[in-house]
Amino acid sequence: MRPSIVLLLALCGLASSQINEEVPQNDNLAKFAWPIALQNSYSDQSTDLPSIDRGDFKSGPFGPVLDVARQSLFDPIVLLGPTSLLYTDRKGGDTSDGFWSSSFTDICKVSRTTTDLGIVDCFKKPDSDIDITPHGIYSFVTSDNYYFNPNGRRIFALSDAEEGEFLSDIRVAAEFLFDGSDRLDTTIEDDRFYAVVPLYPAAGDTDSSSLLMAYITFRAQVGVLSFDRETETFTEVSNVVALDQEEDGGELPVDELGNIYAVTGASAAGNGEDNKVFRIQFTASADPTDGVLEVIWASAYESVDEPAIGRITPIGSGSSPTIIDLDGELFIVITDGSDPQKLVVYHADDGSVAAFAEVTFGGLPDGLSSFSDQSVLADGTDLYVVNDALTDEGIKSLLDPQFRSLIAVLLGDSPLGIQKFEFKRDPEDQDSFVLESIWTRNDTFIANGIPTLSRSETQKKLLYGDAETGADELFIKTGCDLRYNSLFAATEVGDEQELISGVLFGVVRAIPKDQSDTSVTSELWTMKARGGATQITWSGDDQYPAWSSEAEGDDSFTAKWEVFQSWLDTQI
């Protein structure tokens, strides 16, 4: 098993000819750290928060040593595969109290200080709603700590049992039921909620009690809901747009004008020409329940026509759209499903292609291909693409794409490749645009961890690649067994320079030692059941500990693991 590591690579001096504007703040999101799966409403995965940097080195007998505390919070009962960790806002203090997580079976609040991580409370998802993929990844948190989570055929609104107290238990404020909708087509087989995102408040909107959000389902139905904070109720406020595709592609970025962007992909039986990028506009009405959703444009992207062995997404794009801004004009960025894969940039106003370029990663060894199942990381108009094409022939032979991807990441299959592009005006024709490859790495694996970029006043760091040259600079080893596998979780920059990520059995983070009085790695297994908890300390010998807990804890773990195992059995 390959060890799991986090690479940090730095670029000093931010003076540049390229544009690097901030994403407009969406006041319907929490304003600190990481409030939504891909960091912000443009889904660009970059942040202005500083992370660990060169100043966190100290002298050692064999050279510089990274002076950080590494900490793990493991709980395979309730923290089984938490893919996104969404931070609550600061409440009058200097730091955030913690974050929400959504695992295969539970939604949890996790508390944080500079020295400790801990489970505050967990809400067990109804068994009928347990969804292996994407299990509530595309959620969001508001500044008043409502957590909206799509799971199966429900959208949950969760909050604090004690108003304004994150460290209190979880309270279920409301839920919107798929089968209770008057506007969704509830007869479509295997359909369920996939992503939910807040729209920007309308200009001059002073009604803080009402929150508008868009959702997309697994079978690409798009609608808009309103959540009333005073009555804690959901209301359908638009028609539902059916994008007539087989499968949604991920997160829904939104802009300030009520535009929603989606990528869809055809099924294995479909034709590659059916894959499209959409711009859908929401227009409010005088009747608050009669808003209009309208597809403004739908632009095809290229894809293979038959399932491609080695790709987790067998046909179509594996990325969510990313919004970028160049000279005040918005563009939409995806990676397509062609072979070789291309990076494609669309004009947001009309859906026409502004530029495209093949993603080669500088050339890969014979037999290896390129395909990204991660969204394109953007820093202004600098774009980063990572490789997720499987390398192991035995894994490639597995037929079911979801099972194949799960086994691949658990066994440490390591796709090679990362490439940086710059999107800019054509020097020879200022009315046209080009994508220029800046650097490539074909000897570095990003595997299943989503990359992130951190900005500060003095440094810019790309997690998993050097922002300027792609050269290695430093890494943090988190562990070397299955528990530390990131399982497609985002690498996030949290409070006080911490780097944090979900892993198979919980959460791992690294935080500068000057922020922490922890002198050694903290390894703690927790088993928490309603009414009681037993903590188990890991022996540190890379072996799983013997389980011993109250009967309720044992029963809870067994029941949840059986649900997970039953899904695996259906995929073999």
HELIX and SHEET records of a PDB file:
HELIX    1   1 ARG A   54  ASP A   56  5                                   3    
HELIX    2   2 ASP A  127  ASP A  129  5                                   3    
HELIX    3   3 PHE A  178  GLY A  180  5                                   3    
HELIX    4   4 GLY A  272  ASP A  274  5                                   3    
HELIX    5   5 GLU A  393  LYS A  396  1                                   4    
HELIX    6   6 PRO A  401  LEU A  410  1                                  10    
HELIX    7   7 LEU A  482  TYR A  484  5                                   3    
HELIX    8   8 ASP A  495  GLN A  497  5                                   3    
HELIX    9   9 LYS A  513  GLN A  515  5                                   3    
HELIX   10  10 ALA A  551  GLN A  571  1                                  21    
SHEET    1   A 5 SER A  46  THR A  47  0                                        
SHEET    2   A 5 THR A 452  ARG A 455  1                                        
SHEET    3   A 5 GLN A 459  LEU A 463 -1                                        
SHEET    4   A 5 SER A   4  CYS A  12 -1                                        
SHEET    5   A 5 LEU A 474  GLY A 479 -1                                        
SHEET    1   B 2 PHE A  57  GLY A  60  0                                        
SHEET    2   B 2 GLY A  63  LEU A  66 -1                                        
SHEET    1   C 6 GLU A 492  VAL A 493  0                                        
SHEET    2   C 6 LEU A 499  VAL A 503 -1                                        
SHEET    3   C 6 GLY A 506  PRO A 512 -1                                        
SHEET    4   C 6 VAL A  68  PHE A  74 -1                                        
SHEET    5   C 6 SER A 522  ALA A 529  1                                        
SHEET    6   C 6 GLY A 532  THR A 537 -1                                        
SHEET    1   D 4 LEU A  85  TYR A  87  0                                        
SHEET    2   D 4 GLY A  98  SER A 102 -1                                        
SHEET    3   D 4 ASP A 106  ARG A 112 -1                                        
SHEET    4   D 4 LEU A 117  LYS A 124 -1                                        
SHEET    1   E 4 PHE A 140  VAL A 141  0                                        
SHEET    2   E 4 TYR A 147  ASN A 151 -1                                        
SHEET    3   E 4 ARG A 154  ASP A 160 -1                                        
SHEET    4   E 4 ILE A 170  LEU A 177 -1                                        
SHEET    1   F 4 PHE A 193  PRO A 198  0                                        
SHEET    2   F 4 SER A 210  THR A 217 -1                                        
SHEET    3   F 4 GLN A 221  ASP A 228 -1                                        
SHEET    4   F 4 THR A 233  GLU A 236 -1                                        
SHEET    1   G 4 PHE A 193  PRO A 198  0                                        
SHEET    2   G 4 SER A 210  THR A 217 -1                                        
SHEET    3   G 4 GLN A 221  ASP A 228 -1                                        
SHEET    4   G 4 VAL A 241  ALA A 242 -1                                        
SHEET    1   H 4 GLU A 247  ASP A 248  0                                        
SHEET    2   H 4 ASN A 259  GLY A 265 -1                                        
SHEET    3   H 4 LYS A 276  THR A 283 -1                                        
SHEET    4   H 4 VAL A 292  ALA A 300 -1                                        
SHEET    1   I 4 THR A 322  LEU A 326  0                                        
SHEET    2   I 4 GLU A 329  THR A 335 -1                                        
SHEET    3   I 4 LYS A 342  HIS A 347 -1                                        
SHEET    4   I 4 VAL A 353  GLU A 358 -1                                        
SHEET    1   J 4 LEU A 377  ASP A 379  0                                        
SHEET    2   J 4 ASP A 382  VAL A 386 -1                                        
SHEET    3   J 4 LEU A 416  ASP A 426 -1                                        
SHEET    4   J 4 ASP A 429  PHE A 445 -1                                        
END                                                                             
